[in-house]
Amino acid sequence: MVKPTEAELEILQVLWENGPSTVRFVNERLSMKKRVGYTTTLKIMQIMTDKNLVRRNEDGRSHIYRAVMEREETQGLLLDRFLHSTFGGSAMKLVVQALGNHKPSKDELEQIKELIKQIEGGSENGIHS
């Protein structure tokens, strides 16, 4: 997988949240957060097609774009690369840094605790992640 740029990730977010979309729709969504020209969005999405990050359906008058990979799959690949290149593959260093830079909410802490329980429970049953 080619690593998406920041602008490409913003477009992927729109496609993941809204499903297959036209360039105009994606541009309108992006413009809600910051000013982005239609031709800029079009050019980025054409590049993303060449990089196989999105697929374009050209059947109708308006081309419809959809993300090639699911959000979770993309996040997992990007996180794995980031983990290895930035933290030497240490998930513990990543978590310590993340929790040190961002105060988790009570709900987030509960979710973290639940995940730890699941991981510990899986290891005791001979399942290793």
N, C-alpha and C positions, 0 to 999 in steps of 0.2 A: 504494500500500500504506500502510495505517495503521501507524504506528510502535508496536510492542508495548511494553507496560510491562514492568518487571522481573518481576512476578508472571506476566504472560502468557508471557514468554520461558521461565520455568521450566516452565510447563505445556506449551509447545511442545516443549521438550527431552524431556519424558516421552513425548509423542506421536511425536516423531521417532525416539526410541530403541526404543519398544515397539510402534509402529503404532497403529491405531485402538483406542480404549480407552473404558471407562466412566468416569464422574466418580469413582466409588468407587476404581477402580484408580489413576487419576491422583492422587487425594487420598492414597492409601496410599503411593505413591512419593514425593510431596512431603513427607509426614510423616516419612520416613526421615531427612531433613535438618533439618527444623524443624517445630514444631507448627503444623499448619494445620487449621482446622475444615472439615468436609465442606461445610457451607452456603457457606462462603467460596469454596471451590474451585468449587462449582456456580455461584455468582453470577458469578465471573470467567469461567468457560467460557460462560455465557449471554451475557455482554458480548462475549466473543471471537466468538461466533456472529454477533451483531449487527454487529460490525466486519469480518466475513468473514475472520477469521483461522483459524477452524475451521468444519467442517461437521458437522451432527448428523444421524445416521440414526435415525429414530424408529420403524422397522419393528417392533422387538421390544419386550419389556417394559422393558429397560434401553436408554437412549439411548447410542449409540456415537458418539464424537467422533473426527475425524481432522483433521490439519493441512491447510490449503488449499495452502500453499506448501511446497516442499521446504526442508530446512535450508540448503543451499548458496545457494539463491536468496534466502532471507531474510537470510542473513549478508551476501551481496553487496550487497543494497539498503541494509541498515543501515550497512555499512562505507562505501559510497559517500556516504551522507548525512553520516556522521561525518567522513570525510575532507574533504569540502567545507566543512562547518560549523566544524570544529575546526582543520584544517591548511591551509585555503585551497586544497584540491585537491592538495596536494603529498604524493605517496606517500613521497618521500624523507624528509620531516619526520616522517611517521608512523612509518616504519621506524626512524629514528634514535631517536625518543622511546621506541618499544617496546623496542628493544634496549638502550637506556640504563637503562630501568626494570626489565628482566627479563633475567637472565643466561641466554642460551639454552644448552641441553644440547648435547653433541657431535653427537647425532643431528639436533637441530633446525638446527644450523649446517650440517651436510651437506645437509639438505633445502633450506635457503636457497641454498647454493652451487649446487645442482642446478637450482633454479628460475631463478637468474640465468643459468646456462649455456643453459637452454632459451629464455629471453627473448632473450638475445644471439644465439643461433642462429636464432631466428625473424626477428629484425630483419635479419640478413644475407641471409636468403632473401626479403626483400621483404615479410615479414609483420610488420605493426606492431600492437601491442596498445594 
